[in-house]
């Protein structure tokens, strides 16, 4: 799978959304859903402010896209997200029938697209999607590292095993 100029542009939009999450004291992850070259859904992490453990950026973007398209199936859509999705999000991506996933930074703790487990590669599952990782990874990783360093500083922690 080759990435193109549009992939970079859409990932920049996802990074802008990650910054919005950071400004709300949320883990800075952003996501956009694109269909036929047009953004149809946007989201960023909102679990803390909404007290909702499912309010990950991917889920929020899929909810927004579903509402905008009046369909829970996001056929022929690409999801761009600044961090490798977790198992919950990959499950939701499968149920929405997203065609393609593009993510920035790998997640060595909960990544479900190859870092910890690789759900998209599981042939026994009923949906498969194209996955590309690493686009604008340095920018996404730097944002996450800065966020967690600031949280450790604010909480007085001196060391954390967080790998972002």
BELTA-V480721 format. One record per residue. N is the residue number from 1. RES is the residue in one letter. PSI is psi in radians with two decimals (* if undefined). BURIAL is b if it has 9 or more other ideal C-beta (glycine too) atoms within 8 Angstrom, else e. Layout:
n=N res=RES psi=PSI burial=BURIAL
n=N res=RES psi=PSI burial=BURIAL
This chain:
n=1 res=X psi=2.18 burial=e
n=2 res=X psi=2.50 burial=e
n=3 res=X psi=2.67 burial=e
n=4 res=X psi=3.14 burial=e
n=5 res=X psi=-0.67 burial=e
n=6 res=X psi=-0.66 burial=e
n=7 res=X psi=-0.73 burial=b
n=8 res=X psi=-0.77 burial=b
n=9 res=X psi=-0.77 burial=e
n=10 res=X psi=-0.58 burial=b
n=11 res=X psi=-0.56 burial=b
n=12 res=X psi=-0.67 burial=b
n=13 res=X psi=-0.75 burial=b
n=14 res=X psi=-0.69 burial=b
n=15 res=X psi=-0.65 burial=b
n=16 res=X psi=-0.71 burial=b
n=17 res=X psi=-0.62 burial=b
n=18 res=X psi=-0.68 burial=b
n=19 res=X psi=-0.66 burial=b
n=20 res=X psi=-0.71 burial=b
n=21 res=X psi=-0.78 burial=b
n=22 res=X psi=-0.72 burial=b
n=23 res=X psi=-0.32 burial=e
n=24 res=X psi=0.23 burial=b
n=25 res=X psi=0.54 burial=e
n=26 res=X psi=2.74 burial=b
n=27 res=X psi=2.20 burial=b
n=28 res=X psi=1.48 burial=b
n=29 res=X psi=2.31 burial=b
n=30 res=X psi=2.73 burial=b
n=31 res=X psi=2.57 burial=b
n=32 res=X psi=2.60 burial=b
n=33 res=X psi=2.29 burial=b
n=34 res=X psi=2.34 burial=b
n=35 res=X psi=2.20 burial=b
n=36 res=X psi=0.73 burial=e
n=37 res=X psi=0.16 burial=e
n=38 res=X psi=2.35 burial=e
n=39 res=X psi=2.14 burial=b
n=40 res=X psi=-0.14 burial=b
n=41 res=X psi=2.51 burial=b
n=42 res=X psi=2.57 burial=b
n=43 res=X psi=2.80 burial=b
n=44 res=X psi=2.85 burial=b
n=45 res=X psi=2.32 burial=b
n=46 res=X psi=0.28 burial=b
n=47 res=X psi=-0.70 burial=b
n=48 res=X psi=-0.88 burial=b
n=49 res=X psi=-0.44 burial=e
n=50 res=X psi=-0.07 burial=e
n=51 res=X psi=0.73 burial=e
n=52 res=X psi=1.90 burial=e
n=53 res=X psi=-0.25 burial=e
n=54 res=X psi=-0.01 burial=e
n=55 res=X psi=0.87 burial=b
n=56 res=X psi=2.79 burial=b
n=57 res=X psi=-0.77 burial=b
n=58 res=X psi=-0.79 burial=b
n=59 res=X psi=-0.76 burial=b
n=60 res=X psi=-0.72 burial=b
n=61 res=X psi=-0.69 burial=b
n=62 res=X psi=-0.67 burial=b
n=63 res=X psi=-0.79 burial=b
n=64 res=X psi=-0.78 burial=b
n=65 res=X psi=-0.76 burial=b
n=66 res=X psi=-0.75 burial=b
n=67 res=X psi=-0.75 burial=e
n=68 res=X psi=-0.58 burial=e
n=69 res=X psi=-0.08 burial=b
n=70 res=X psi=0.76 burial=e
n=71 res=X psi=2.33 burial=e
n=72 res=X psi=-0.24 burial=e
n=73 res=X psi=2.16 burial=e
n=74 res=X psi=1.08 burial=b
n=75 res=X psi=2.51 burial=e
n=76 res=X psi=0.54 burial=e
n=77 res=X psi=2.68 burial=b
n=78 res=X psi=2.35 burial=b
n=79 res=X psi=2.17 burial=b
n=80 res=X psi=2.24 burial=b
n=81 res=X psi=2.54 burial=b
n=82 res=X psi=-0.14 burial=b
n=83 res=X psi=2.44 burial=b
n=84 res=X psi=2.23 burial=b
n=85 res=X psi=2.64 burial=b
n=86 res=X psi=3.09 burial=b
n=87 res=X psi=-0.72 burial=b
n=88 res=X psi=-0.82 burial=b
n=89 res=X psi=-0.68 burial=b
n=90 res=X psi=-0.70 burial=b
n=91 res=X psi=-0.78 burial=b
n=92 res=X psi=-0.68 burial=b
n=93 res=X psi=-0.75 burial=b
n=94 res=X psi=-0.83 burial=b
n=95 res=X psi=-0.56 burial=e
n=96 res=X psi=-0.20 burial=b
n=97 res=X psi=0.62 burial=b
n=98 res=X psi=2.41 burial=b
n=99 res=X psi=-0.63 burial=b
n=100 res=X psi=2.48 burial=b
n=101 res=X psi=2.28 burial=b
n=102 res=X psi=2.13 burial=b
n=103 res=X psi=2.79 burial=b
n=104 res=X psi=-1.53 burial=b
n=105 res=X psi=2.51 burial=b
n=106 res=X psi=2.69 burial=b
n=107 res=X psi=1.77 burial=b
n=108 res=X psi=-0.13 burial=e
n=109 res=X psi=-0.67 burial=e
n=110 res=X psi=0.14 burial=e
n=111 res=X psi=2.23 burial=b
n=112 res=X psi=0.37 burial=b
n=113 res=X psi=0.51 burial=b
n=114 res=X psi=-0.43 burial=b
n=115 res=X psi=-0.85 burial=b
n=116 res=X psi=-0.89 burial=e
n=117 res=X psi=2.94 burial=e
n=118 res=X psi=1.38 burial=e
n=119 res=X psi=-0.70 burial=b
n=120 res=X psi=-0.40 burial=b
n=121 res=X psi=-0.11 burial=e
n=122 res=X psi=1.89 burial=e
n=123 res=X psi=-0.30 burial=e
n=124 res=X psi=-0.24 burial=e
n=125 res=X psi=2.70 burial=e
n=126 res=X psi=-0.09 burial=e
n=127 res=X psi=2.51 burial=e
n=128 res=X psi=2.56 burial=e
n=129 res=X psi=2.80 burial=b
n=130 res=X psi=2.37 burial=e
n=131 res=X psi=2.32 burial=b
n=132 res=X psi=2.35 burial=b
n=133 res=X psi=2.77 burial=b
n=134 res=X psi=-0.09 burial=e
n=135 res=X psi=2.15 burial=b
n=136 res=X psi=0.53 burial=b
n=137 res=X psi=-0.75 burial=b
n=138 res=X psi=-0.69 burial=e
n=139 res=X psi=-0.77 burial=b
n=140 res=X psi=-0.79 burial=b
n=141 res=X psi=-0.74 burial=b
n=142 res=X psi=-0.71 burial=e
n=143 res=X psi=-0.78 burial=b
n=144 res=X psi=-0.77 burial=b
n=145 res=X psi=-0.77 burial=b
n=146 res=X psi=-0.74 burial=e
n=147 res=X psi=-0.86 burial=b
n=148 res=X psi=-0.57 burial=b
n=149 res=X psi=-0.73 burial=e
n=150 res=X psi=-0.70 burial=e
n=151 res=X psi=-0.72 burial=e
n=152 res=X psi=-0.74 burial=b
n=153 res=X psi=-0.78 burial=e
n=154 res=X psi=-0.52 burial=e
n=155 res=X psi=-0.08 burial=e
n=156 res=X psi=0.08 burial=e
n=157 res=X psi=2.47 burial=e
n=158 res=X psi=-0.44 burial=e
n=159 res=X psi=2.47 burial=e
n=160 res=X psi=2.50 burial=e
n=161 res=X psi=0.11 burial=e
n=162 res=X psi=2.30 burial=e
n=163 res=X psi=0.13 burial=e
n=164 res=X psi=* burial=e
